[in-house]
Amino acid sequence: MHNFKKLKVYQRAIDFAVEIYQVSKIFPKDELFGLTNQIRRAVTSVSLNIAEGSGNKSNKEFQRFLEIALRSDYEVMTCLEIALKLKYCKKDDYEKLITESDEIAAMIVGFSKNLSSRKRKPDI
């Protein structure tokens, strides 16, 4: 089992969630149960799945949770694109958040590959 709190990808995902929550505060109130809720659920799913997956004894099972985290990250990217097109967020915020989302995705993929190449992996 991995100590998820020490994983850099987990720490970045938590910080990313805070950023998304802050940016989505300015979304229109009529989006509270639409795009605002969707992007917040997706961004929290990234760190939640990393944490949940870290509790598995099997690296293969952990990888399954990392795949879910990655898909949630892609969902955040899509929500950000929709928010930009609807002018709910500034282009600068969008670009910063997309870059962060891309970097987190790369970290998830890299960590997953590392898990598959080793029986037991030190925390990244």
C-alpha positions in Angstrom: 0.0 0.0 0.0 1.1 3.5 -0.7 0.9 6.6 1.5 -1.3 8.7 -0.7 -0.6 11.9 1.3 3.0 11.7 0.3 2.3 11.3 -3.4 3.1 14.4 -5.4 0.3 13.7 -7.8 -2.2 13.6 -5.0 -0.9 16.8 -3.5 -1.1 18.5 -6.9 -4.7 17.2 -7.4 -5.8 18.6 -4.1 -4.3 22.0 -4.9 -5.9 21.8 -8.4 -9.3 21.1 -6.8 -9.0 24.2 -4.6 -8.2 26.3 -7.7 -11.2 24.9 -9.6 -13.5 25.6 -6.7 -12.3 29.2 -6.6 -12.7 29.8 -10.3 -16.1 28.1 -10.4 -17.4 30.5 -7.6 -17.9 33.1 -10.3 -20.0 30.8 -12.6 -23.6 32.0 -12.9 -25.9 31.0 -10.1 -28.1 29.1 -12.5 -25.2 26.8 -13.2 -24.9 25.7 -9.6 -26.6 22.3 -10.3 -25.1 22.2 -13.8 -21.6 22.9 -14.9 -20.5 24.2 -11.5 -21.5 20.9 -9.8 -20.1 18.8 -12.6 -16.6 20.4 -12.7 -16.4 20.2 -8.9 -17.4 16.6 -8.7 -14.9 15.7 -11.5 -12.0 17.6 -9.9 -12.6 16.1 -6.5 -12.8 12.6 -8.1 -9.2 12.9 -9.2 -7.7 13.1 -5.7 -10.3 10.8 -4.2 -9.5 8.0 -6.6 -5.8 8.4 -6.1 -6.4 8.1 -2.3 -8.8 5.2 -2.6 -6.6 3.3 -5.0 -3.5 3.7 -2.8 -5.2 1.5 -0.2 -5.0 -1.5 -2.5 -2.3 -4.1 -2.0 -2.2 -4.8 -5.7 -0.5 -2.3 -8.0 -2.9 -3.5 -10.8 -5.9 -2.5 -8.7 -4.2 0.8 -7.8 -3.8 1.4 -11.6 -7.5 0.9 -12.1 -8.2 3.8 -9.7 -5.5 5.9 -11.4 -7.4 5.3 -14.7 -10.6 6.6 -13.1 -8.6 9.6 -11.8 -7.3 10.3 -15.3 -10.7 10.1 -16.8 -12.0 12.6 -14.2 -9.1 14.9 -15.0 -10.2 14.8 -18.7 -13.7 15.6 -17.6 -12.4 18.7 -15.8 -10.6 19.7 -19.0 -13.9 19.4 -21.0 -15.8 21.4 -18.4 -13.2 24.1 -18.5 -13.5 24.3 -22.3 -17.2 24.7 -22.0 -16.9 27.3 -19.3 -14.5 29.3 -21.5 -16.8 29.1 -24.5 -19.7 30.3 -22.3 -17.5 33.1 -21.0 -17.8 31.8 -17.4 -14.0 32.0 -16.9 -11.2 34.2 -18.2 -8.9 32.9 -20.9 -5.9 33.4 -18.6 -7.6 31.3 -15.9 -8.5 28.7 -18.5 -5.0 28.4 -19.9 -3.5 28.1 -16.4 -5.9 25.5 -15.3 -5.6 23.5 -18.5 -1.9 23.5 -18.2 -2.2 22.2 -14.6 -4.7 19.6 -15.7 -2.4 18.4 -18.4 0.5 18.1 -16.0 -1.6 16.1 -13.5 -2.7 13.8 -16.3 1.0 13.2 -17.3 1.8 12.5 -13.6 -1.0 10.0 -13.4 0.1 8.2 -16.6 3.7 8.2 -15.5 2.9 6.9 -12.1 0.6 4.2 -13.5 3.4 3.0 -15.9 5.8 3.0 -13.1 3.5 0.8 -11.0 3.2 -1.7 -13.9 7.0 -2.0 -14.3 7.6 -2.8 -10.6 6.1 -5.0 -8.0 6.4 -2.3 -5.4 7.0 1.3 -6.1 8.3 4.1 -3.8 5.9 7.0 -3.5 6.1 9.6 -6.3 
